[in-house]
Amino acid sequence: MLISVKDAAERLGVSARTVYDLAAPAGPIPCHRIGARILFNKEDITEYLQSYRYTETKRAVATFLNSTASLKASGSGLESYFRKRGREPKLTPTTAKSPRASTPLQLVSSAHNTQ
């Protein structure tokens, strides 16, 4: 059974623009192009949805397990994230490490001094 882009978008839970991006030949979902109209087999949409869910869950678990190990090893998750992407982090002093430059509080009595 063939379905429209609008129906495919509703089934996938995405916008029609995203469905156009997912349509073959540029995207992973096979489709039928008839003039300017794009139609999908209902089974192809269901298959894509199932494969996407499995792949993303598997990838998310693998990423989580790997990032946890690297976080423990490096001490800073953000620092290693930027280094892996070729960006050198800019190290700046934090407020916790700098001495406070505030005036200490003094208690003031509410009673008036009588002289």
C-alpha positions as MATLAB code, in Angstrom:
seq = 'MLISVKDAAERLGVSARTVYDLAAPAGPIPCHRIGARILFNKEDITEYLQSYRYTETKRAVATFLNSTASLKASGSGLESYFRKRGREPKLTPTTAKSPRASTPLQLVSSAHNTQ';
ca = [
       0.000    0.000    0.000;
       1.431    3.395   -0.993;
       1.228    6.362    1.364;
       1.914   10.072    0.907;
       4.663   12.188    2.463;
       2.123   13.595    4.919;
       1.065   10.100    6.044;
       4.693    8.973    6.294;
       5.482   12.030    8.436;
       2.616   11.201   10.801;
       3.761    7.565   11.114;
       7.371    8.588   11.781;
       6.500   11.492   14.055;
       8.539   13.987   12.028;
       7.841   16.909    9.710;
       7.107   16.518    5.998;
      10.439   18.293    5.281;
      12.280   15.577    7.214;
      10.480   12.877    5.228;
      11.647   14.502    1.975;
      15.206   14.404    3.357;
      14.818   10.717    4.251;
      13.528    9.769    0.794;
      15.866    7.867   -1.537;
      18.207    8.363   -3.367;
      19.733   10.783   -0.825;
      18.059    9.196    2.199;
      17.630    5.652    3.501;
      13.902    5.124    2.799;
      12.989    3.716   -0.630;
      10.290    5.671   -2.426;
       8.378    6.007   -5.703;
       8.745    9.329   -7.507;
       5.901   10.100   -9.866;
       6.467   13.560  -11.307;
       6.813   15.883   -8.331;
       4.950   13.477   -6.058;
       6.731   11.092   -3.691;
       5.026    7.949   -2.389;
       6.258    5.357    0.080;
       5.393    1.731    0.694;
       3.805    1.499    4.116;
       6.012   -1.532    4.851;
       9.189    0.473    4.055;
       8.183    3.160    6.553;
       7.471    0.549    9.229;
      10.770   -1.227    8.499;
      12.713    2.038    8.675;
      11.046    2.934   11.960;
      11.936   -0.455   13.466;
      15.540   -0.404   12.245;
      16.042    3.181   13.412;
      14.766    2.411   16.881;
      17.023   -0.608   17.299;
      20.098    1.129   15.895;
      19.679    4.277   17.966;
      19.075    2.342   21.186;
      22.117    0.182   20.563;
      24.239    3.238   19.661;
      23.027    5.176   22.700;
      23.968    2.340   25.054;
      27.400    1.917   23.450;
      28.037    5.672   23.585;
      26.996    5.834   27.217;
      29.252    2.954   28.223;
      32.233    4.383   26.347;
      31.751    7.934   27.619;
      31.495    6.765   31.225;
      34.839    4.989   30.961;
      36.520    7.985   29.322;
      35.042   10.374   31.881;
      36.566    8.386   34.721;
      39.918    8.162   32.919;
      40.258   11.822   31.903;
      38.699   13.523   34.882;
      36.800   15.982   32.668;
      34.164   14.948   30.181;
      33.945   18.360   28.533;
      37.691   18.640   28.139;
      37.967   15.264   26.412;
      34.906   16.033   24.264;
      36.524   19.163   22.833;
      39.933   17.532   22.429;
      38.435   14.640   20.408;
      36.940   17.196   18.032;
      40.225   19.004   17.542;
      39.402   21.961   19.764;
      41.754   22.951   22.558;
      39.692   23.962   25.599;
      40.314   27.423   27.006;
      41.105   26.931   30.640;
      39.943   29.794   32.854;
      40.004   30.114   36.634;
      36.702   29.339   38.272;
      35.077   31.414   40.970;
      35.428   28.540   43.422;
      39.218   28.646   43.196;
      39.660   32.421   43.367;
      39.737   34.186   46.733;
      36.675   36.168   47.619;
      37.049   39.917   47.363;
      34.089   40.827   49.509;
      33.919   42.702   52.800;
      33.154   40.528   55.828;
      29.733   41.080   57.380;
      29.468   42.897   60.705;
      26.604   42.430   63.096;
      24.737   45.617   63.897;
      22.627   45.861   66.963;
      19.131   47.175   66.611;
      19.294   48.871   70.036;
      20.283   52.541   70.002;
      23.406   53.563   71.824;
      22.622   56.109   74.491;
      25.430   58.317   75.688;
];
